[in-house]
Amino acid sequence: MEILKLLIPALIILVIVVLGLGVGIFFGKKKKFPTTSISKNKEMAKRNITCASHDERHACGIKGGCCGGENH
């Protein structure tokens, strides 16, 4: 019974937080999710970070990019 006194408020808080995040994403001004593909992410390109597949292809001498990225 004591565990329910702790579990129920924790679940209520969790539901409120998840709903709040969902409302923020759904009704927020920025309707676009951030780019997660490394080859298309501008911030990763600024830091000269490439995806692992591209690094492997480059190390093996295979020409062409991957993941829709540019050819290096």
N, C-alpha and C positions, 0 to 999 in steps of 0.2 A: 504493500500500500504506500509505503514511503517513496518507492521508486516512481510511482505515478505522480506524486506531488512535484517531482523534479522533471519527469519526462513530458508531461502535458504542457507546462509553460515553455519548455525548450522547443517542443514541436510547434507550438503556436508562434513563437518568435521566428522559427525557421520558415514557416509558411508565409509570414508577413514579409520577411526579407526576400524570399524567392518571388513573391508577387510584386514587391516593389522593384526588383531588378527587371522583371518582365515588363512592367508598365513603363519603366525608364527606357528600355530598348524599343518597345512598341511605339510609344508616343514621343520619343526623343527627336530632336531636330535633325540629328545626324542619322540618316536612314541607311547608311552603308557600313557594313562590317569591315573591320580592318583586314588588309590583305595578309593572308597567312602563308602563301607560297613564297618561299625565299627568293626565287628568281624574279618575282614581280613586286617585291616589297622595296619601296624607295629607301627606307631607312637602312635596310640591310645592304643595299647597293652602295649607299654612302660610306658604309663601314667595310666595303669590299668583301662581304660575306657571301659565299655561294653555297648551293646545296651539295650534299654529299655525293649525289649521283654525278653532278657536273665535275666535282673534284676527282672522282674515280675515272671518269671518261678522259679527263685531261691527263691524269697520271698514266693511263694506258695508251695514250697517243691517239685516242679516238676523237675525230673532229666533230664539232657540233655541240649545241647546248642541250639542255634538257628542261623538263618542266615548263616548256613554253618560253624559256628564257632566251637571251640573245646568244649568238655564237661567239665564243671567245677563242 
